[in-house]
């Protein structure tokens, strides 16, 4: 059984290592702050749409951050399919509605 923590470690080693240092650091921060506490001990293959939706909803007070965590999870689960940790087409992030983001700079 591969856990979400295992997926996170593999993601950081195989995929994020090729990103810019600032992006790597942001991925690590999001994993440590949001993903690992909520889903870390769970089986990768057992994560469902409702689990992702609940985590996204828990972050509704910070919609920008919630959307970034959702995007990171979506990429990680897409890679989990590629790495044969989940069946093809089973990304649990698919269909989760992102929050509307307001512009940070005045126009």
Buried (B, 14 or more C-beta within 10 A) or exposed (E): EBBBBBBBEBBBEEBBEEEEEEEBEBBEEBBEEBBBEBBBEBEBEEBEBEBBBEBBEEBEEEBEBBBBBBEBBBBBBBBBBEBEBBEEEBBBBEEBEEBEEEEEEEE
